């Protein structure tokens, strides 16, 4: 059994790949050492889409071979391929924000199993470098995040993304129950581990699957608490936390006001 983790898998449906990792059940008919064979033949960058050439290979006691790829932290423009993924999902033509105002931010993270993973976010260009720095800090401090993938892989459906505990940012949508644009629509908000950090209102808890985590006395990985690593990483850079709101509490939510954009 071969486990490849931390890869940026290309040309595959992300919904079928848990945390951008794949497991291959392969019988190696070769006289070469398994690890050398994998490096030379299986891990073709064109097929697997490895983000970095440097790989770490470990042979486990249970005879699994785990291949980890170093993650990348990088700010990129929204290219044509990504536009095709976003259009009709997280993005629709509008007068408030264009693709040129957004950036594709590649970030690494440590998942709930303690493994390195490659994630991606779309945010406003005004905060792209700051977001990269925040997630680099969370990564180095090993703050657990279950998954980070674009909301487009949930057809732009925020409810599905939250229920899957997916951390995401840009989504051109309204604040639920209003005619007001969400800060997510400007790429100036991000939701962290939303299943374990639900939005708690007098009308309900969202996602409903995360209702148990409305009890903030629980001690579960990925819960954002005032004063913790995640809270400080965002608030020290000017973000506000939804857990500090007076009425409803949006424990997953961080946003920022930028003059001329959402202020």
N, C-alpha and C positions, 0 to 999 in steps of 0.2 A: 504494500500500500504506500502511495506517495502523496504527501500533502504539500501543496504549494501555497504559501500564505504571503500576504503583503504585496501581491502583484496588482498591477493595473491591467486588468483583463480587458482585451480589446475584442470587438466583433462578437460579443456574446450578450445575451439578455441579462442585465444586472439583476433582474428579479429572481433569476435562478441561481445566483451566486451569493452565498452568505458571506457578508463582509469582504467581498472581492477576493475570496480564497476558493481554490478548487481542490478536490481530492480525486486522484486518478488511481484506479485499480489496474495496474499494468504488470504483466509478466515479462521480465527482461530476458530475452533469449540472446545472450551475448556473453563473451568471455571477459569483457571489460568489467572493471569494478563498477557497481551500480551508480555510485555518486558521479564518477567520471563520465559514465555513459549519459547520465541525465544532463550534465553540464554541456556535453558536446552535441547531443542529439535532440533531447526533449525540450530543452529550454531555449528554443529558437525565439529570439525577440519578436520576429515577425508574427509568430503564432500565438505567443503567450502575452506579449505586450509588457515586458518587464520594464519598470520605470528606471532602474539603475542597472549597470552591468555588474556591479559588485554583489555577489550573493553569498549567503551564509548557509552552509549545508550541515545538518546534524543528523547522525544516525541514532535513532532512539532505541531504548532497550527492547521495545516491543517490535523491533525491526521495521518501524515506519521510518521513512526518510523525510525530514522536514526541511523545506527549502524556503528561506526567508529572503526577501528583497528589501534593501534599504529604501525607506520612504523618502518622498521629496516634499519640500515646501517651496512653492513657486506661485507667482501671480502671472496669469496669462490673459490675453484678450479673449473675447468670445469669438471663436472661429466659426466657420460655416457649418462644420459638422455638429458643433454644439447648438447652434441656432436651430438646426433641423430637429434636434431632440427637444428643445425648449418650446418651440412655436406650438401653440394650441394646448400646451400643458402649463408650465410656469409663466410663460410669456405670451401676451397678445399685444398687437399694435395699439399704442396709446400715445397721449400727448404729454405724459409725465416723465417717462424714462425710456431710453432706447438702449440697444445692445452696446452702443459706444460708451454708455454710462456705467456698464457693468463689467466685472472681471471674474474670471474663472480661477479660483484659488485651490491649489493642490495642498493638502495638509496630511501629515501623518497623525496617527493616534494609537492608543493602547486600548484594545477591546476588553470585554468583560472576562475573557480567558487569559488576559495578560499578554496577548500577542500583538505584535506590530501590524498595523494595517494602513493602507493608503486610502485617504478620503478626498472628497472634492466638494466645494461649495461655490455658489455664485453670490456675489455681494456687490455693493456699490463701489465704484472705483475709489471713492473718497476714503473708504475704510479698508480697502483690500490688503494693504501692507500691515495695518494694525491687526486684522484678523489672522494673517499669516503668523505674526509675532505671538498672538494670544495662543494659537494652537501649538506653536512650537514650545511655548512655556508649559502648556498642559501635557504635551508629549514628554518633555524632559522630566517632568514631575510625576509622570505615570498616572495622570488622572484618567479614570476609566470612562470610555465612551463606547456604547455598544456598536453603533455604526454611523457613518457619515457619507451619505450619498444624495444626489440631487433629487428633489421632490418630483422631478419629471419622471422618474422611474416608478412613481405611484400615480402616473397620469395627472400630476399636479394636484392630487387630492390630499389636502392637509390632514384629514382625519385618518386616512390609511397610513400616511407617513408617521403620524404620532403613535398610532396603535402598534406600529412596528419598532417603536423606540428609535426612530431615525432622526439624527441631528441634521437640520437643514436651515437655509437662510432665505434667499430670494424666492418669492412667489407673488406674482402680480394678482392680488386679491383684496377684497374688502375685509374690514374688521367684522367678525361674525355678528350678524344681527343688526348691522348698520349700513349706511351708504358711504362710509368713510374709508379711504384707502388705509390699509394696514402699513406699518413701517416695513413689513416684509416686501411690500410692493415697490419700495424704494431701494431694497437691498440693504437696509439699515437695521435689520433685526435678525436674530438667530435664536433657534429653539434647541436647547441641550437636553439630550436623553428625555424626550417629552413623556414617555410612558411613566417614567419614575419621577417626573416633575410636572404633574398635571396642572391644567388651568382650572382653578376652583372658583365657581361663581355661585350666586344664590339660586341659579336656574339649573345647575348641574356641574359635573366634573368631566373634563375633556383631556385626553380620551377617556371614555367610561371604563375601559380596561385597566386604567391606572388609578382607579378610585381608592384602592388600598393605600396608595402613596400620598394621599391627601393628609395622612397622619405623618407629620414631619418629625415625630419622635422616633420613627423607624430609623434603623441604621443599615441602609442598603447601598451598595456601590452605585455610583452614578447619580445619587441624589444631590442636588445643589442646595447648600445651606449657607446662610449668611456668615461671612467670614472665612469660608473654605477656599481652597485653591482656585476653583472655577470662579467663584464670586469675586475674589480679589483680582484675578487676571482680567476680568472684564471691567469692573467698576474702577480700578486704578487707571483705566484708559478712557474714562468718560462715559461708559455705558451705565444705563439704569437697569435694575433688576425687577422683573414683574412680581417677585416675592415680597417686595417692599411696598406694593400698592396698598392703599388704605382699605378698599372694599374687596373686590375680587383679588385673587392671588394667582399669578401666572408664573409658577416656579421654574418653568423651562425657559422663560423668555428674557432676553437681553436686547435692548435697543439703544440707539444714540441719536441725538438731534444734531443736524448739520444745517447751518444757515444757508438758505437758498435752495434747499432740497426738501426737507420735511419740517422746516421751522420758519 
